[in-house]
């Protein structure tokens, strides 16, 4: 049950409604933004809630237990804080969103309806639709470790310990030629085929500066290398754009040991028995299947 202030309760009981929605969007990096569906800007809590965003709230759903509630927010791309390139580049993915019900005649009278995070964003030519997930979605995130053959660490993190600043696993380069969407020829030479496959491309200049993309394939050619991305960038790729490539890892023990010389920090169980062991049967020339190590 929500506790309403006397002023807000009076606004709800009044004959003429003076209520509107306000949204406080706090990205994971950078300052928060404020938006409202009222026809004038509203200010409270040290933040101005802009009326030029064209936002409109959908129905909010909540339930008892651990079910994930949420709703949707629809808006026009009419605000400097909500640009198509930022939405396409994922700069607002995972941002914290506060949804307020505010008396625009007296912003001190307000009620916090919900707090959630921004999920999937669908874009059209002039508008967008953003999914709002309740905080219960955090319970869906994996915790702890799994018994699996592959490594469960992220390349370069504190558990992996590979130094991605090393020139062996990093290449600062620029685009020589591109199809503008997914494929580009870069001036990074001296790396074997597939060295950056499964890695990342961080753009440092051009229309996509600050955005990161996953590398699908990397092929060495005479002029440098050809790199393909998994998804198209928010803005078109262009010759001269600078980027930094980071080596890829398929999380196998062989790759960790040979490519990164990091076998001691491998965070998987490469010798765990698989389905082939379960389906196999004893043979006179094989090692005894007595439950002991398969690598004696």
Buried (B, 14 or more C-beta within 10 A) or exposed (E): EEEEEEEBEEBEEEEEEEBBBBBBBBBEEEEBBBBBBBEEBBEBBEBBBBBBBBBBBBEBEEEEEEEBBBBBBBBBBEBEBBBBEBBBBBBBBEBBBBBBBBBBEBBEBBBEBBEBBBBEBEBEEEBBBBBBBBBBBEEEEEEEEEEEBBBBBEBBEEEBEBEBEEEBBBBEBBBBEBEEEBBBBBEBEEBEEBBBBBBBBBBBBBBBEEBBBEBBBBBBEEEBBBBBBEEBBBBBBBEEBBBBBBBBBEBBBEBBBEBBEBEEEBBBBBEEEEEEEEEEEEEEEEEEEEEEEEEE
